[in-house]
Amino acid sequence: MKNILKITVSAFFCLYVLLSCDTTDCITFSTRVVIVEFLDSATNNSKSLDFELITAIDSEVAYYSDTTVSKCYLPVNTEKEETTFLFVNTDNSIDTLHIEYDKIVRLISKDCGYEFQFNNIEIVNSTYENAISLGNELSRLNEENIKIYH
Amino acid sequence: MRKILKYIISVFFLVITTGSLFAQKGTVMPSAVRIGTDLGYLGVSIFDPDKQLFEIVADVDLYKLFLTADYGMSSWKINQNNFEYDNSGSYLKVGIDYNLTARDPDLNVIYFGMKYANSSFSEKFNYSITDPFYYDYSENFNKSNMSAYWIEANFGMKVKVWKQLYIGWAGRIKFAMKVKSDNSSFNTYFIPGYGKAEYDSRWGFNFQIFYRIPFREKPPYKPKKIRENKKTEGEPIDNVEPIDQFR
């Protein structure tokens, strides 16, 4: 009995050493990119629009310039829980899309680092009359997050 | 250190109170407290400069049951180029184990049981970001007075290796964890005694060493032989010599 117990304890010690390694998967689907799709309000089909520039307030870069797009990928401001995107049309008029969201900072692990998660995307204000947020979490698996009927 | 002393005093108080309660009923007689620590945690504390873990575990025998308590302290620092994380806290787990080998002459133990665990901790996280789209910034989160509780189902064994020295292992499933809610945007990352907070349940495994401190000479239960004697001859228990193995 005693020997069996000692062998079992030793075996579990080896198991303990083997299982002590904690591995974490670094791959996640979270993203800071909100996908805005333009749709034809009459046909409900995807609609391409011409823009001089697409950017955001506080952004230091242009996301798109002199382009024709039906779907655009726009990074949100990770410091704040709101971002206002600016759509400069070819006639130099500007449309805005102001969104709010909940930001969560998640530490994945020492080696993988941290990530942001953005939930509950809401449209607070927009010059587009018919803009709808799907309200989903920003994810690489999303097809779109905001639909704008034009 | 003060916390450890408090804990030891509490355990002894618990032992004495429980022991006297059961002794009065004349059914179970606690005979010893077994105090130990986790060897794996000591190893981590020595070899990983970022982690300090210490756990003291204790049990008191009540025939087929053990009253058990674990108290632990931990601190963990992660220092990377673009973020820092700091966690420190303590935990207490109390519960009951069922001894499957209550009549083992060496007082070896194979057990399973349940524990309630509570952890108090604080954590800090700060990061700095070089943003390719917006401006660079840094953000700090400071979560103090955090707490969490959970349940553990555990199983394991403790084997005598020399005189009153025992070694053992314990496997445990931690579940039904609830962490104190707060308004912070930073998700609680680590709970001392539990592990990563994002998991609803966790496996745990401990490799432990114990020292048994007997505080009465009698065995932790009334051996069968004596009961039989009492039945047939009507002799009072106190007049019966303990069987050889417990001398």
Interface residues (C-beta under 8 A of the other chain):
Chain A: M1 K2 L5 K6 T8 V9 F12 F13 L15 Y16 L19 S20 A56 D58 S59 E60 V61 Y63 P75 N77 T78 E79 D102 K103 I104 V105 R106 L107 K110 G113 Y114
Chain B: G40 I78 Q80 N82 F83 Y85 D104 D106 N108 I110 F125 Y127 I129 D131 P132 F133 Y134 Y135 Y137 E139 F141 M157 V159 K160 V161 I167 G168 W169 G171 S185 F186 N187 Y189 E198 F205 N206 F207
